[in-house]
Structures are given as structure tokens and as C-alpha cells.
Amino acid sequence: MLNRATITSKVDDSSQTLGKRYARTDECGIPFAVTVDSRTFEDDTVTVRELHSMKQIRLPVGELAKLLTDLSNVLTTWEESVEKYGLFTNTGSEDQE
């Protein structure tokens, strides 16, 4: 889906913890990290984390490519995205991969 939208992505399927994977993307300056976890398979949503604020939102998978395209092309802001989807706080009950 991201490739069709011409969005460059990399899958990190290492055995590292999610925090270490986020740290790796932060070091590279990747602006948005998308997390697919067990909840994704239940409700078709993913988590998107923004590099600078480290805030997260959860949105339907079908809206991901458009959101990332709009953010990259400055057609929307991260703040507007947070307003639209709400902040997501991991309570620790999600089995994140």
C-alpha cells in the first residue's frame, strides 16, 4: 500500500524491543514510525509516532498512505492529525511487534 503511494518505507522485523526500534528510526531522522501490532489484526488500525513530539495516534490502515502523503507534502500538520485521530497512549496491554 505504501509503495503504491510512492512512500518509501522499511520494515524492521528484528527481535529488538519496540523502544529500541523507535530509537533507531529517531537516530536516522525518520519523521514517522508506523507500528503494526496484534491490535492491527483485530481492528485494522496502526499506530503512527511522530519523531519530534514522540506523540502517537492510531488510525485505520486504509487511511495511512493518505495521511503520510499529506504530512509529507505539508497538506496537513501533525497537530491537525492529532486533533482528527486523538492521542494514542499504549497502556501496555497491546502486544507490540
N, CA, C and O atoms as a CHARMM CRD file, in Angstrom:
* protein
*
  388
    1    1 MET  N      0.82500  -1.18200   0.00000 PROA 1      0.00000
    2    1 MET  CA     0.00000   0.00000   0.00000 PROA 1      0.00000
    3    1 MET  C      0.87800   1.25900   0.00000 PROA 1      0.00000
    4    1 MET  O      0.62400   2.19300  -0.76000 PROA 1      0.00000
    5    2 LEU  N      1.90400   1.28100   0.84700 PROA 2      0.00000
    6    2 LEU  CA     2.78800   2.44700   0.89000 PROA 2      0.00000
    7    2 LEU  C      3.59400   2.57400  -0.38900 PROA 2      0.00000
    8    2 LEU  O      3.79800   3.68200  -0.88400 PROA 2      0.00000
    9    3 ASN  N      4.05000   1.46700  -0.92700 PROA 3      0.00000
   10    3 ASN  CA     4.79700   1.50000  -2.19000 PROA 3      0.00000
   11    3 ASN  C      3.94200   2.06200  -3.32100 PROA 3      0.00000
   12    3 ASN  O      4.42100   2.85700  -4.13000 PROA 3      0.00000
   13    4 ARG  N      2.67300   1.64800  -3.37900 PROA 4      0.00000
   14    4 ARG  CA     1.77800   2.16200  -4.43100 PROA 4      0.00000
   15    4 ARG  C      1.58900   3.67400  -4.30000 PROA 4      0.00000
   16    4 ARG  O      1.37500   4.36600  -5.29600 PROA 4      0.00000
   17    5 ALA  N      1.66700   4.17800  -3.07700 PROA 5      0.00000
   18    5 ALA  CA     1.52900   5.62000  -2.84000 PROA 5      0.00000
   19    5 ALA  C      2.87300   6.33600  -2.95900 PROA 5      0.00000
   20    5 ALA  O      2.98100   7.51700  -2.63000 PROA 5      0.00000
   21    6 THR  N      3.88700   5.62900  -3.42400 PROA 6      0.00000
   22    6 THR  CA     5.26600   6.11800  -3.57900 PROA 6      0.00000
   23    6 THR  C      5.84800   6.65500  -2.27400 PROA 6      0.00000
   24    6 THR  O      6.57100   7.65100  -2.26000 PROA 6      0.00000
   25    7 ILE  N      5.52200   5.98200  -1.19400 PROA 7      0.00000
   26    7 ILE  CA     6.08200   6.31900   0.11500 PROA 7      0.00000
   27    7 ILE  C      7.16500   5.30200   0.42900 PROA 7      0.00000
   28    7 ILE  O      6.91200   4.09800   0.46200 PROA 7      0.00000
   29    8 THR  N      8.36600   5.79300   0.65600 PROA 8      0.00000
   30    8 THR  CA     9.47900   4.91900   0.99300 PROA 8      0.00000
   31    8 THR  C      9.29900   4.40400   2.41100 PROA 8      0.00000
   32    8 THR  O      8.99800   5.16400   3.33100 PROA 8      0.00000
   33    9 SER  N      9.48700   3.11200   2.56900 PROA 9      0.00000
   34    9 SER  CA     9.33600   2.52400   3.90300 PROA 9      0.00000
   35    9 SER  C     10.34000   1.39800   4.08000 PROA 9      0.00000
   36    9 SER  O     10.89100   0.86500   3.11700 PROA 9      0.00000
   37   10 LYS  N     10.55800   1.05700   5.33400 PROA 10     0.00000
   38   10 LYS  CA    11.43800  -0.05200   5.67800 PROA 10     0.00000
   39   10 LYS  C     10.77900  -0.81400   6.80900 PROA 10     0.00000
   40   10 LYS  O     10.32300  -0.21600   7.78400 PROA 10     0.00000
   41   11 VAL  N     10.72700  -2.11000   6.68600 PROA 11     0.00000
   42   11 VAL  CA    10.15700  -2.95500   7.72600 PROA 11     0.00000
   43   11 VAL  C     11.27200  -3.38200   8.66800 PROA 11     0.00000
   44   11 VAL  O     12.28800  -3.92600   8.23700 PROA 11     0.00000
   45   12 ASP  N     11.07800  -3.13400   9.93500 PROA 12     0.00000
   46   12 ASP  CA    12.03000  -3.57700  10.95000 PROA 12     0.00000
   47   12 ASP  C     11.39500  -4.73900  11.69400 PROA 12     0.00000
   48   12 ASP  O     10.58700  -4.54600  12.60200 PROA 12     0.00000
   49   13 ASP  N     11.76800  -5.93800  11.30000 PROA 13     0.00000
   50   13 ASP  CA    11.21500  -7.12600  11.94100 PROA 13     0.00000
   51   13 ASP  C     12.25700  -7.80500  12.83600 PROA 13     0.00000
   52   13 ASP  O     12.23300  -9.01800  13.04600 PROA 13     0.00000
   53   14 SER  N     13.16400  -6.98300  13.35100 PROA 14     0.00000
   54   14 SER  CA    14.18900  -7.50700  14.24900 PROA 14     0.00000
   55   14 SER  C     13.55000  -7.91900  15.57600 PROA 14     0.00000
   56   14 SER  O     12.38300  -7.62700  15.83700 PROA 14     0.00000
   57   15 SER  N     14.30900  -8.57600  16.37400 PROA 15     0.00000
   58   15 SER  CA    13.79800  -9.03000  17.67100 PROA 15     0.00000
   59   15 SER  C     13.98600  -7.97000  18.76100 PROA 15     0.00000
   60   15 SER  O     13.72400  -8.23200  19.93500 PROA 15     0.00000
   61   16 GLN  N     14.43800  -6.77900  18.37100 PROA 16     0.00000
   62   16 GLN  CA    14.62800  -5.69400  19.33300 PROA 16     0.00000
   63   16 GLN  C     13.28000  -5.24800  19.90500 PROA 16     0.00000
   64   16 GLN  O     12.23900  -5.45200  19.28000 PROA 16     0.00000
   65   17 THR  N     13.30100  -4.65000  21.07200 PROA 17     0.00000
   66   17 THR  CA    12.08400  -4.10800  21.65300 PROA 17     0.00000
   67   17 THR  C     11.59600  -2.94400  20.80800 PROA 17     0.00000
   68   17 THR  O     12.35900  -2.36200  20.03700 PROA 17     0.00000
   69   18 LEU  N     10.33800  -2.61400  20.95400 PROA 18     0.00000
   70   18 LEU  CA     9.77100  -1.51000  20.19100 PROA 18     0.00000
   71   18 LEU  C     10.51400  -0.21100  20.49100 PROA 18     0.00000
   72   18 LEU  O     10.77400   0.57600  19.58100 PROA 18     0.00000
   73   19 GLY  N     10.85600   0.01700  21.74500 PROA 19     0.00000
   74   19 GLY  CA    11.58100   1.22500  22.12300 PROA 19     0.00000
   75   19 GLY  C     12.91600   1.33500  21.40800 PROA 19     0.00000
   76   19 GLY  O     13.29400   2.42000  20.96500 PROA 19     0.00000
   77   20 LYS  N     13.63400   0.22800  21.29200 PROA 20     0.00000
   78   20 LYS  CA    14.91800   0.25100  20.58900 PROA 20     0.00000
   79   20 LYS  C     14.72100   0.47500  19.09700 PROA 20     0.00000
   80   20 LYS  O     15.54400   1.13000  18.45600 PROA 20     0.00000
   81   21 ARG  N     13.63600  -0.06100  18.53600 PROA 21     0.00000
   82   21 ARG  CA    13.35900   0.17600  17.12300 PROA 21     0.00000
   83   21 ARG  C     13.02700   1.65100  16.89100 PROA 21     0.00000
   84   21 ARG  O     13.48500   2.25000  15.91800 PROA 21     0.00000
   85   22 TYR  N     12.22100   2.23600  17.79800 PROA 22     0.00000
   86   22 TYR  CA    11.92400   3.66400  17.69100 PROA 22     0.00000
   87   22 TYR  C     13.21000   4.47700  17.78600 PROA 22     0.00000
   88   22 TYR  O     13.40200   5.42200  17.02100 PROA 22     0.00000
   89   23 ALA  N     14.09100   4.12000  18.71300 PROA 23     0.00000
   90   23 ALA  CA    15.35100   4.85400  18.88400 PROA 23     0.00000
   91   23 ALA  C     16.17500   4.79800  17.59800 PROA 23     0.00000
   92   23 ALA  O     16.80000   5.78800  17.21900 PROA 23     0.00000
   93   24 ARG  N     16.17900   3.66800  16.93900 PROA 24     0.00000
   94   24 ARG  CA    16.92100   3.51400  15.69200 PROA 24     0.00000
   95   24 ARG  C     16.35800   4.44100  14.61100 PROA 24     0.00000
   96   24 ARG  O     17.12000   5.08400  13.88900 PROA 24     0.00000
   97   25 THR  N     15.02900   4.51200  14.49700 PROA 25     0.00000
   98   25 THR  CA    14.43900   5.40300  13.49400 PROA 25     0.00000
   99   25 THR  C     14.68000   6.86300  13.86000 PROA 25     0.00000
  100   25 THR  O     14.88700   7.70000  12.98200 PROA 25     0.00000
  101   26 ASP  N     14.65400   7.17000  15.16000 PROA 26     0.00000
  102   26 ASP  CA    14.92900   8.53800  15.61100 PROA 26     0.00000
  103   26 ASP  C     16.33600   8.97000  15.20600 PROA 26     0.00000
  104   26 ASP  O     16.53200  10.08900  14.73300 PROA 26     0.00000
  105   27 GLU  N     17.31800   8.08000  15.39100 PROA 27     0.00000
  106   27 GLU  CA    18.70200   8.39100  15.04600 PROA 27     0.00000
  107   27 GLU  C     18.85100   8.67500  13.56000 PROA 27     0.00000
  108   27 GLU  O     19.68200   9.49100  13.16000 PROA 27     0.00000
  109   28 CYS  N     18.05700   8.01200  12.74900 PROA 28     0.00000
  110   28 CYS  CA    18.11600   8.20600  11.29900 PROA 28     0.00000
  111   28 CYS  C     17.33300   9.43000  10.85000 PROA 28     0.00000
  112   28 CYS  O     17.45100   9.85400   9.70000 PROA 28     0.00000
  113   29 GLY  N     16.53000  10.00400  11.75200 PROA 29     0.00000
  114   29 GLY  CA    15.73700  11.17700  11.40100 PROA 29     0.00000
  115   29 GLY  C     14.46400  10.85100  10.64300 PROA 29     0.00000
  116   29 GLY  O     13.90100  11.71900   9.97600 PROA 29     0.00000
  117   30 ILE  N     14.00500   9.61500  10.73600 PROA 30     0.00000
  118   30 ILE  CA    12.76300   9.21600  10.06100 PROA 30     0.00000
  119   30 ILE  C     11.60400   9.91800  10.76100 PROA 30     0.00000
  120   30 ILE  O     11.41400   9.73400  11.96300 PROA 30     0.00000
  121   31 PRO  N     10.82000  10.72400  10.03000 PROA 31     0.00000
  122   31 PRO  CA     9.81400  11.57000  10.68600 PROA 31     0.00000
  123   31 PRO  C      8.63700  10.83400  11.30600 PROA 31     0.00000
  124   31 PRO  O      8.07900  11.29500  12.30200 PROA 31     0.00000
  125   32 PHE  N      8.24600   9.68800  10.73200 PROA 32     0.00000
  126   32 PHE  CA     7.07900   8.96800  11.24100 PROA 32     0.00000
  127   32 PHE  C      7.37700   7.47400  11.28200 PROA 32     0.00000
  128   32 PHE  O      7.89700   6.90000  10.32500 PROA 32     0.00000
  129   33 ALA  N      7.03800   6.86400  12.40200 PROA 33     0.00000
  130   33 ALA  CA     7.18800   5.41700  12.54600 PROA 33     0.00000
  131   33 ALA  C      5.79800   4.81900  12.64900 PROA 33     0.00000
  132   33 ALA  O      4.95900   5.30300  13.40900 PROA 33     0.00000
  133   34 VAL  N      5.55800   3.76700  11.88500 PROA 34     0.00000
  134   34 VAL  CA     4.27100   3.08700  11.88300 PROA 34     0.00000
  135   34 VAL  C      4.45500   1.74300  12.56800 PROA 34     0.00000
  136   34 VAL  O      5.36900   0.98900  12.23500 PROA 34     0.00000
  137   35 THR  N      3.59000   1.44700  13.51900 PROA 35     0.00000
  138   35 THR  CA     3.66600   0.18300  14.23500 PROA 35     0.00000
  139   35 THR  C      2.45700  -0.67800  13.91600 PROA 35     0.00000
  140   35 THR  O      1.30900  -0.26400  14.07400 PROA 35     0.00000
  141   36 VAL  N      2.75000  -1.88400  13.46200 PROA 36     0.00000
  142   36 VAL  CA     1.72600  -2.90900  13.26500 PROA 36     0.00000
  143   36 VAL  C      1.85100  -3.83800  14.46000 PROA 36     0.00000
  144   36 VAL  O      2.92300  -4.39100  14.70700 PROA 36     0.00000
  145   37 ASP  N      0.76900  -4.01500  15.20300 PROA 37     0.00000
  146   37 ASP  CA     0.80400  -4.86700  16.37900 PROA 37     0.00000
  147   37 ASP  C     -0.37600  -5.83800  16.35500 PROA 37     0.00000
  148   37 ASP  O     -1.10100  -5.90500  15.36200 PROA 37     0.00000
  149   38 SER  N     -0.56900  -6.57400  17.41800 PROA 38     0.00000
  150   38 SER  CA    -1.65000  -7.56300  17.44300 PROA 38     0.00000
  151   38 SER  C     -3.01700  -6.91100  17.28200 PROA 38     0.00000
  152   38 SER  O     -3.93000  -7.51900  16.72300 PROA 38     0.00000
  153   39 ARG  N     -3.16700  -5.69800  17.75800 PROA 39     0.00000
  154   39 ARG  CA    -4.44600  -4.99100  17.62300 PROA 39     0.00000
  155   39 ARG  C     -4.76200  -4.70200  16.15400 PROA 39     0.00000
  156   39 ARG  O     -5.93200  -4.64300  15.77400 PROA 39     0.00000
  157   40 THR  N     -3.73300  -4.52300  15.33100 PROA 40     0.00000
  158   40 THR  CA    -3.92400  -4.26900  13.90500 PROA 40     0.00000
  159   40 THR  C     -4.76400  -5.37900  13.28300 PROA 40     0.00000
  160   40 THR  O     -5.64300  -5.11700  12.46300 PROA 40     0.00000
  161   41 PHE  N     -4.49100  -6.60700  13.67600 PROA 41     0.00000
  162   41 PHE  CA    -5.19200  -7.74600  13.10200 PROA 41     0.00000
  163   41 PHE  C     -6.60700  -7.89400  13.65100 PROA 41     0.00000
  164   41 PHE  O     -7.42700  -8.61200  13.07900 PROA 41     0.00000
  165   42 GLU  N     -6.88700  -7.22300  14.74700 PROA 42     0.00000
  166   42 GLU  CA    -8.22600  -7.25100  15.32900 PROA 42     0.00000
  167   42 GLU  C     -9.12400  -6.16700  14.73900 PROA 42     0.00000
  168   42 GLU  O    -10.28900  -6.41900  14.43000 PROA 42     0.00000
  169   43 ASP  N     -8.57100  -4.93900  14.58100 PROA 43     0.00000
  170   43 ASP  CA    -9.43000  -3.81400  14.18800 PROA 43     0.00000
  171   43 ASP  C     -8.91800  -3.01100  12.98800 PROA 43     0.00000
  172   43 ASP  O     -9.43500  -1.93100  12.70300 PROA 43     0.00000
  173   44 ASP  N     -7.90900  -3.53100  12.28600 PROA 44     0.00000
  174   44 ASP  CA    -7.37600  -2.85700  11.08900 PROA 44     0.00000
  175   44 ASP  C     -6.90200  -1.43400  11.35800 PROA 44     0.00000
  176   44 ASP  O     -7.16400  -0.53100  10.56300 PROA 44     0.00000
  177   45 THR  N     -6.20700  -1.23100  12.47400 PROA 45     0.00000
  178   45 THR  CA    -5.62700   0.07700  12.76600 PROA 45     0.00000
  179   45 THR  C     -4.12900  -0.07900  13.00600 PROA 45     0.00000
  180   45 THR  O     -3.64500  -1.16400  13.32800 PROA 45     0.00000
  181   46 VAL  N     -3.41100   1.02200  12.84300 PROA 46     0.00000
  182   46 VAL  CA    -1.96900   1.06700  13.11500 PROA 46     0.00000
  183   46 VAL  C     -1.68300   2.29600  13.95500 PROA 46     0.00000
  184   46 VAL  O     -2.48700   3.22600  14.02200 PROA 46     0.00000
  185   47 THR  N     -0.52400   2.28400  14.59200 PROA 47     0.00000
  186   47 THR  CA    -0.07600   3.42900  15.36800 PROA 47     0.00000
  187   47 THR  C      0.97000   4.18200  14.55000 PROA 47     0.00000
  188   47 THR  O      1.85400   3.57000  13.95100 PROA 47     0.00000
  189   48 VAL  N      0.86800   5.50600  14.52800 PROA 48     0.00000
  190   48 VAL  CA     1.86400   6.35700  13.87700 PROA 48     0.00000
  191   48 VAL  C      2.46100   7.24700  14.95700 PROA 48     0.00000
  192   48 VAL  O      1.73800   7.88100  15.72500 PROA 48     0.00000
  193   49 ARG  N      3.78900   7.28500  15.00700 PROA 49     0.00000
  194   49 ARG  CA     4.51100   8.08300  16.00100 PROA 49     0.00000
  195   49 ARG  C      5.32500   9.14100  15.26600 PROA 49     0.00000
  196   49 ARG  O      6.02400   8.84200  14.29800 PROA 49     0.00000
  197   50 GLU  N      5.22800  10.36700  15.73400 PROA 50     0.00000
  198   50 GLU  CA     5.94700  11.48300  15.12400 PROA 50     0.00000
  199   50 GLU  C      7.27000  11.69200  15.84600 PROA 50     0.00000
  200   50 GLU  O      7.31700  11.68500  17.07600 PROA 50     0.00000
  201   51 LEU  N      8.33000  11.87400  15.09500 PROA 51     0.00000
  202   51 LEU  CA     9.69300  11.95100  15.61800 PROA 51     0.00000
  203   51 LEU  C      9.88400  13.04700  16.66300 PROA 51     0.00000
  204   51 LEU  O     10.39100  12.77200  17.75000 PROA 51     0.00000
  205   52 HSD  N      9.49200  14.27900  16.35800 PROA 52     0.00000
  206   52 HSD  CA     9.84400  15.39900  17.22900 PROA 52     0.00000
  207   52 HSD  C      9.03800  15.43800  18.51900 PROA 52     0.00000
  208   52 HSD  O      9.59300  15.68500  19.58900 PROA 52     0.00000
  209   53 SER  N      7.74800  15.19900  18.42900 PROA 53     0.00000
  210   53 SER  CA     6.91200  15.25700  19.63400 PROA 53     0.00000
  211   53 SER  C      6.84600  13.91700  20.35000 PROA 53     0.00000
  212   53 SER  O      6.53000  13.85500  21.53800 PROA 53     0.00000
  213   54 MET  N      7.14500  12.84300  19.62200 PROA 54     0.00000
  214   54 MET  CA     7.02900  11.47000  20.10600 PROA 54     0.00000
  215   54 MET  C      5.58800  11.10500  20.47200 PROA 54     0.00000
  216   54 MET  O      5.34600  10.11300  21.16000 PROA 54     0.00000
  217   55 LYS  N      4.64600  11.90900  20.01000 PROA 55     0.00000
  218   55 LYS  CA     3.23400  11.60900  20.23200 PROA 55     0.00000
  219   55 LYS  C      2.78000  10.58700  19.20400 PROA 55     0.00000
  220   55 LYS  O      3.31700  10.50000  18.10000 PROA 55     0.00000
  221   56 GLN  N      1.77600   9.81800  19.60000 PROA 56     0.00000
  222   56 GLN  CA     1.26200   8.76800  18.73600 PROA 56     0.00000
  223   56 GLN  C     -0.22900   8.94100  18.50100 PROA 56     0.00000
  224   56 GLN  O     -0.96300   9.44500  19.35100 PROA 56     0.00000
  225   57 ILE  N     -0.65300   8.50500  17.31600 PROA 57     0.00000
  226   57 ILE  CA    -2.06900   8.43200  17.00000 PROA 57     0.00000
  227   57 ILE  C     -2.34900   7.02200  16.48400 PROA 57     0.00000
  228   57 ILE  O     -1.43500   6.31400  16.06100 PROA 57     0.00000
  229   58 ARG  N     -3.59700   6.62800  16.52000 PROA 58     0.00000
  230   58 ARG  CA    -3.99400   5.33200  15.98000 PROA 58     0.00000
  231   58 ARG  C     -5.06700   5.59400  14.93900 PROA 58     0.00000
  232   58 ARG  O     -6.02900   6.31700  15.19800 PROA 58     0.00000
  233   59 LEU  N     -4.90300   5.00500  13.75600 PROA 59     0.00000
  234   59 LEU  CA    -5.82800   5.25900  12.67100 PROA 59     0.00000
  235   59 LEU  C     -6.05900   4.01100  11.84400 PROA 59     0.00000
  236   59 LEU  O     -5.27400   3.06500  11.91200 PROA 59     0.00000
  237   60 PRO  N     -7.13700   3.99800  11.05800 PROA 60     0.00000
  238   60 PRO  CA    -7.39300   2.85200  10.18500 PROA 60     0.00000
  239   60 PRO  C     -6.28100   2.67600   9.15000 PROA 60     0.00000
  240   60 PRO  O     -5.76800   3.65400   8.60800 PROA 60     0.00000
  241   61 VAL  N     -5.91900   1.43800   8.88700 PROA 61     0.00000
  242   61 VAL  CA    -4.87300   1.12300   7.91700 PROA 61     0.00000
  243   61 VAL  C     -5.18000   1.77800   6.57000 PROA 61     0.00000
  244   61 VAL  O     -4.27200   2.26800   5.89900 PROA 61     0.00000
  245   62 GLY  N     -6.43700   1.78800   6.17800 PROA 62     0.00000
  246   62 GLY  CA    -6.82300   2.35000   4.88900 PROA 62     0.00000
  247   62 GLY  C     -6.57300   3.84400   4.75600 PROA 62     0.00000
  248   62 GLY  O     -6.57700   4.36600   3.64100 PROA 62     0.00000
  249   63 GLU  N     -6.35600   4.54100   5.85500 PROA 63     0.00000
  250   63 GLU  CA    -6.10100   5.98900   5.81900 PROA 63     0.00000
  251   63 GLU  C     -4.61800   6.33100   5.96100 PROA 63     0.00000
  252   63 GLU  O     -4.23700   7.49900   5.87800 PROA 63     0.00000
  253   64 LEU  N     -3.78600   5.31800   6.17300 PROA 64     0.00000
  254   64 LEU  CA    -2.36900   5.54800   6.44900 PROA 64     0.00000
  255   64 LEU  C     -1.62700   6.21600   5.29900 PROA 64     0.00000
  256   64 LEU  O     -0.95000   7.22200   5.51400 PROA 64     0.00000
  257   65 ALA  N     -1.73500   5.68900   4.09600 PROA 65     0.00000
  258   65 ALA  CA    -0.97800   6.23700   2.95600 PROA 65     0.00000
  259   65 ALA  C     -1.35900   7.69500   2.70400 PROA 65     0.00000
  260   65 ALA  O     -0.48500   8.52800   2.46400 PROA 65     0.00000
  261   66 LYS  N     -2.65000   8.01000   2.75500 PROA 66     0.00000
  262   66 LYS  CA    -3.08100   9.38900   2.52800 PROA 66     0.00000
  263   66 LYS  C     -2.54500  10.30600   3.61500 PROA 66     0.00000
  264   66 LYS  O     -2.07700  11.40700   3.32400 PROA 66     0.00000
  265   67 LEU  N     -2.60900   9.86100   4.86000 PROA 67     0.00000
  266   67 LEU  CA    -2.09800  10.69300   5.95400 PROA 67     0.00000
  267   67 LEU  C     -0.60800  10.97100   5.77200 PROA 67     0.00000
  268   67 LEU  O     -0.18100  12.12200   5.86700 PROA 67     0.00000
  269   68 LEU  N      0.18300   9.93900   5.51400 PROA 68     0.00000
  270   68 LEU  CA     1.62600  10.13500   5.35400 PROA 68     0.00000
  271   68 LEU  C      1.93900  11.01700   4.14900 PROA 68     0.00000
  272   68 LEU  O      2.84700  11.84700   4.20700 PROA 68     0.00000
  273   69 THR  N      1.20000  10.84500   3.06600 PROA 69     0.00000
  274   69 THR  CA     1.38200  11.69700   1.88400 PROA 69     0.00000
  275   69 THR  C      1.04500  13.14400   2.21600 PROA 69     0.00000
  276   69 THR  O      1.79400  14.05700   1.87100 PROA 69     0.00000
  277   70 ASP  N     -0.08200  13.34900   2.88700 PROA 70     0.00000
  278   70 ASP  CA    -0.49300  14.70200   3.25200 PROA 70     0.00000
  279   70 ASP  C      0.49600  15.35900   4.21200 PROA 70     0.00000
  280   70 ASP  O      0.78500  16.54900   4.08500 PROA 70     0.00000
  281   71 LEU  N      1.01100  14.60000   5.16300 PROA 71     0.00000
  282   71 LEU  CA     2.00600  15.14500   6.09200 PROA 71     0.00000
  283   71 LEU  C      3.30200  15.48600   5.35300 PROA 71     0.00000
  284   71 LEU  O      3.89500  16.54000   5.58500 PROA 71     0.00000
  285   72 SER  N      3.73000  14.60800   4.48100 PROA 72     0.00000
  286   72 SER  CA     4.98000  14.82500   3.73800 PROA 72     0.00000
  287   72 SER  C      4.89100  16.01100   2.79600 PROA 72     0.00000
  288   72 SER  O      5.87900  16.71600   2.58600 PROA 72     0.00000
  289   73 ASN  N      3.71900  16.23600   2.23000 PROA 73     0.00000
  290   73 ASN  CA     3.52300  17.33100   1.27600 PROA 73     0.00000
  291   73 ASN  C      2.98200  18.59300   1.95000 PROA 73     0.00000
  292   73 ASN  O      2.58100  19.54300   1.27600 PROA 73     0.00000
  293   74 VAL  N      2.97600  18.59400   3.27200 PROA 74     0.00000
  294   74 VAL  CA     2.52200  19.71500   4.09300 PROA 74     0.00000
  295   74 VAL  C      1.09500  20.14900   3.71700 PROA 74     0.00000
  296   74 VAL  O      0.77500  21.33800   3.70700 PROA 74     0.00000
  297   75 LEU  N      0.25700  19.16600   3.41000 PROA 75     0.00000
  298   75 LEU  CA    -1.15900  19.43800   3.16100 PROA 75     0.00000
  299   75 LEU  C     -1.94500  19.37200   4.47000 PROA 75     0.00000
  300   75 LEU  O     -3.08200  19.83600   4.55500 PROA 75     0.00000
  301   76 THR  N     -1.31900  18.79200   5.47500 PROA 76     0.00000
  302   76 THR  CA    -1.86800  18.75200   6.82700 PROA 76     0.00000
  303   76 THR  C     -0.70400  18.79300   7.79000 PROA 76     0.00000
  304   76 THR  O      0.44100  18.56600   7.40000 PROA 76     0.00000
  305   77 THR  N     -0.99000  19.08100   9.04200 PROA 77     0.00000
  306   77 THR  CA     0.06200  19.12700  10.05600 PROA 77     0.00000
  307   77 THR  C     -0.12400  17.98000  11.02500 PROA 77     0.00000
  308   77 THR  O     -1.18100  17.35100  11.07700 PROA 77     0.00000
  309   78 TRP  N      0.92000  17.71900  11.79200 PROA 78     0.00000
  310   78 TRP  CA     0.82800  16.68500  12.81500 PROA 78     0.00000
  311   78 TRP  C     -0.23600  17.06500  13.84600 PROA 78     0.00000
  312   78 TRP  O     -0.99300  16.20900  14.30500 PROA 78     0.00000
  313   79 GLU  N     -0.29100  18.32800  14.20200 PROA 79     0.00000
  314   79 GLU  CA    -1.27600  18.79100  15.18100 PROA 79     0.00000
  315   79 GLU  C     -2.69600  18.54500  14.68200 PROA 79     0.00000
  316   79 GLU  O     -3.56300  18.14100  15.45700 PROA 79     0.00000
  317   80 GLU  N     -2.94000  18.78700  13.39300 PROA 80     0.00000
  318   80 GLU  CA    -4.26500  18.51600  12.82200 PROA 80     0.00000
  319   80 GLU  C     -4.57000  17.01800  12.84800 PROA 80     0.00000
  320   80 GLU  O     -5.71500  16.61900  13.05900 PROA 80     0.00000
  321   81 SER  N     -3.55800  16.20200  12.63700 PROA 81     0.00000
  322   81 SER  CA    -3.73500  14.75300  12.67300 PROA 81     0.00000
  323   81 SER  C     -4.08400  14.28400  14.08300 PROA 81     0.00000
  324   81 SER  O     -4.93900  13.42000  14.27000 PROA 81     0.00000
  325   82 VAL  N     -3.40600  14.87100  15.07000 PROA 82     0.00000
  326   82 VAL  CA    -3.71200  14.53600  16.46600 PROA 82     0.00000
  327   82 VAL  C     -5.14500  14.93700  16.79900 PROA 82     0.00000
  328   82 VAL  O     -5.85900  14.19800  17.47700 PROA 82     0.00000
  329   83 GLU  N     -5.56500  16.10800  16.32000 PROA 83     0.00000
  330   83 GLU  CA    -6.94600  16.54400  16.55500 PROA 83     0.00000
  331   83 GLU  C     -7.94200  15.57900  15.92000 PROA 83     0.00000
  332   83 GLU  O     -8.97100  15.25900  16.51500 PROA 83     0.00000
  333   84 LYS  N     -7.63800  15.12400  14.72700 PROA 84     0.00000
  334   84 LYS  CA    -8.55600  14.24600  13.99800 PROA 84     0.00000
  335   84 LYS  C     -8.65400  12.86200  14.63000 PROA 84     0.00000
  336   84 LYS  O     -9.75400  12.33400  14.79700 PROA 84     0.00000
  337   85 TYR  N     -7.51300  12.26900  14.98400 PROA 85     0.00000
  338   85 TYR  CA    -7.49200  10.89000  15.44700 PROA 85     0.00000
  339   85 TYR  C     -7.38600  10.74400  16.96700 PROA 85     0.00000
  340   85 TYR  O     -7.70300   9.68800  17.51500 PROA 85     0.00000
  341   86 GLY  N     -6.94400  11.79400  17.63700 PROA 86     0.00000
  342   86 GLY  CA    -6.73700  11.72500  19.08200 PROA 86     0.00000
  343   86 GLY  C     -5.39300  11.10400  19.40900 PROA 86     0.00000
  344   86 GLY  O     -4.83600  10.34200  18.61800 PROA 86     0.00000
  345   87 LEU  N     -4.88000  11.43700  20.58000 PROA 87     0.00000
  346   87 LEU  CA    -3.60400  10.85500  21.01800 PROA 87     0.00000
  347   87 LEU  C     -3.81600   9.40500  21.39800 PROA 87     0.00000
  348   87 LEU  O     -4.84300   9.03800  21.97100 PROA 87     0.00000
  349   88 PHE  N     -2.83200   8.58900  21.07100 PROA 88     0.00000
  350   88 PHE  CA    -2.86700   7.18500  21.45700 PROA 88     0.00000
  351   88 PHE  C     -1.81700   6.97100  22.52600 PROA 88     0.00000
  352   88 PHE  O     -0.65400   7.32900  22.34500 PROA 88     0.00000
  353   89 THR  N     -2.22200   6.39600  23.62800 PROA 89     0.00000
  354   89 THR  CA    -1.29900   6.06300  24.70200 PROA 89     0.00000
  355   89 THR  C     -1.32600   4.56200  24.89000 PROA 89     0.00000
  356   89 THR  O     -2.37100   3.98500  25.19200 PROA 89     0.00000
  357   90 ASN  N     -0.18800   3.93400  24.71500 PROA 90     0.00000
  358   90 ASN  CA    -0.08900   2.49100  24.90000 PROA 90     0.00000
  359   90 ASN  C     -0.18400   2.18800  26.38100 PROA 90     0.00000
  360   90 ASN  O      0.64100   2.64100  27.17500 PROA 90     0.00000
  361   91 THR  N     -1.18800   1.42700  26.74200 PROA 91     0.00000
  362   91 THR  CA    -1.38200   1.07100  28.15400 PROA 91     0.00000
  363   91 THR  C     -0.54400  -0.12500  28.56400 PROA 91     0.00000
  364   91 THR  O     -0.54000  -0.52900  29.72700 PROA 91     0.00000
  365   92 GLY  N      0.16900  -0.68900  27.59300 PROA 92     0.00000
  366   92 GLY  CA     0.99200  -1.85400  27.90700 PROA 92     0.00000
  367   92 GLY  C      0.26700  -3.15900  27.65500 PROA 92     0.00000
  368   92 GLY  O      0.87700  -4.22700  27.71000 PROA 92     0.00000
  369   93 SER  N     -1.02800  -3.08900  27.37900 PROA 93     0.00000
  370   93 SER  CA    -1.78200  -4.31200  27.14500 PROA 93     0.00000
  371   93 SER  C     -1.65500  -4.78500  25.71400 PROA 93     0.00000
  372   93 SER  O     -1.96900  -5.93600  25.41100 PROA 93     0.00000
  373   94 GLU  N     -1.19100  -3.89900  24.81200 PROA 94     0.00000
  374   94 GLU  CA    -1.01500  -4.29400  23.42900 PROA 94     0.00000
  375   94 GLU  C      0.29100  -5.06800  23.28400 PROA 94     0.00000
  376   94 GLU  O      1.32100  -4.68800  23.84100 PROA 94     0.00000
  377   95 ASP  N      0.22800  -6.13700  22.53900 PROA 95     0.00000
  378   95 ASP  CA     1.42400  -6.93000  22.26600 PROA 95     0.00000
  379   95 ASP  C      2.08700  -6.34500  21.03800 PROA 95     0.00000
  380   95 ASP  O      1.82200  -6.79100  19.92100 PROA 95     0.00000
  381   96 GLN  N      2.94200  -5.35500  21.22100 PROA 96     0.00000
  382   96 GLN  CA     3.50600  -4.66100  20.07900 PROA 96     0.00000
  383   96 GLN  C      4.67000  -5.42700  19.50300 PROA 96     0.00000
  384   96 GLN  O      5.51400  -5.95800  20.22400 PROA 96     0.00000
  385   97 GLU  N      4.69300  -5.46900  18.17200 PROA 97     0.00000
  386   97 GLU  CA     5.73700  -6.18500  17.45100 PROA 97     0.00000
  387   97 GLU  C      6.54300  -5.24100  16.60400 PROA 97     0.00000
  388   97 GLU  O      7.47400  -5.66700  15.92000 PROA 97     0.00000
